[in-house]
């Protein structure tokens, strides 16, 4: 197996997913490696037809695993601070700060979400895959994708509403 | 509502999703991560037992091991051995040796197999005074044996390291390996025999067996050689014992090799490696990943930073990571390398004080007398002294009998002063010397190990015994608290060999157990700067895994001196056969 080629080709995508969900570089590095090792383990059981789709799915799964692990740890000890990734679309420092807060709350909510729902949400809403593509990747029906995504959105919306940033809440009252 | 909010979606989930999607970093995976991942995948492909976290670092020890003259020496040792046999072996074999000696160039492949590790394959080429050694996709080393210069190329990261082999390298290592082996020729007399002919890769070969060669540190002590009947040159060499198997094959003799392959110039596209100065921060916990790097983190486990292990010596000696100590101000590392001689590898005989904030500056070397073996060392808590415990052979006993002792070094003028040690009567009534374990800040009180842990004055008078006489105390584990009131220490359980972390007051209260025996080994405690917490690294205990009883789980935890409030800040899975994280300091 030409691992150099596979890592070179798909590494940037796996890294982007890891960094987006975990932000902490050390965690992202672990996630990066775990993703490829998981792929290797899968490869031992069956041939891989679509490396891109497989690594995309695995990267999300491993990153969500790590988020959940961090969440559990944070209940026992101080949380590892994230290394504040700049929001490229934010027009001003307050907007950027608010965007970071939103993103962080979403990460925390994802950690509490059912793993399968979390994967569907990430693939649909962060990676913008179609229902068909997600169904294909996760080996479930298109209808099932819709159900899982709907449940995920409901859960996440409720969680986010409970911790809505004050800046947004105050603006909405205006 | 202001204009800005006119474009803001109100659905909080949509906003959060957009924020996260837009927060994607533009950076690519670090090249080192890509490189280590590829290396780990390759190794896992053939060795599924390697644990992930270890796997990321796994490949590096190989590079470290071969990152010096070592491999060049190994090959030269083989060639030199053949040279030696010229005068002792059969005529036919002498011809083979003569052909090797007169060859202008050779290239070949080395395959190395160590127990429990995947097969490693390396390429070697020798032309004139220069050697080129390559681990595919990872490392190239070019050595000019005449100029004593070495160029290392990290093929993945495109980083070059230049090394002048002269300098700090001990004379016995610097001597031409072949010249070194001439001294061994008496050992090999009569130990070469032809064991018949075989066909190998379509060639008719004479086969020779060499036995009784004193084992070099890098090759087994016997080998088999296949020489082409027609050319009289080696086709294959196989050297193996219970430690390793080395196969030299795919020899190409006397074909001109490109000069460029042996150039000591930095190739286009490569940059010269620079050591970055460390930034000393307060309240960080430092720990070693053996032979690889020094890492640090905040006491809550966050903010892990990789430091580096300074490559002080271009030697086959290895870095003795588990004895590295850090000065109280976090600036200096007191570190050492194994001491390698013609007789084998030994504990260090010198310590290097290395300023992390000035990495380019040469380390200060503290050399001890010949044949002294340094056991461990500790900075005093005022940072003005370095205590060093050692073993030295008794005169006329040639390493077979010795005695322990200790010195303290004044770090201002590097002067050395003996530590006065007491004696005790062992179970058989014989008088034995106590062993230095630790000292208080003012240097007036020592902790000594003999029949238990004792408090003693600096002039050698015992004050009180702190622990039962039967306690087996690990010397380097004794650490006095910053206020000089208490000490941590680690004992070995007499039956199962597991370890126990304890704390005792220097005024003589009953010792208290912080980590009970039965579950852990390799415990290394260190006090926090304010003395309110104790950090310790430990390893799961596996009695079946001889000889060190290492398990595969490593933790770095914090505990209050009263045994409460235990928090684990780092957990890692490691290869039970290998080393794990080693706590160095809390500064």
Interface residues (C-beta under 8 A of the other chain):
Chain A: X1 X3 X4 X7 X8 X11 X12 X14 X15 X16 X19 X20 X21 X23 X26 X29 X30 X32 X33 X34 X36 X37 X40 X44 X76 X77 X78 X79 X80 X81 X85 X86 X87 X88 X89 X90 X91 X95 X98 X99 X100 X102 X103 X105 X106 X107 X125 X126 X153 X156 X157 X160 X161 X164 X168 X171 X172 X174
Chain B: X1 X2 X4 X5 X8 X10 X11 X12 X13 X15 X16 X17 X18 X19 X20 X21 X22 X23 X24 X25 X26 X27 X28 X29 X30 X33 X34 X36 X37 X38 X40 X41 X42 X44 X45 X48 X52 X53 X55 X56 X137 X300 X301 X302 X303 X304 X567 X569
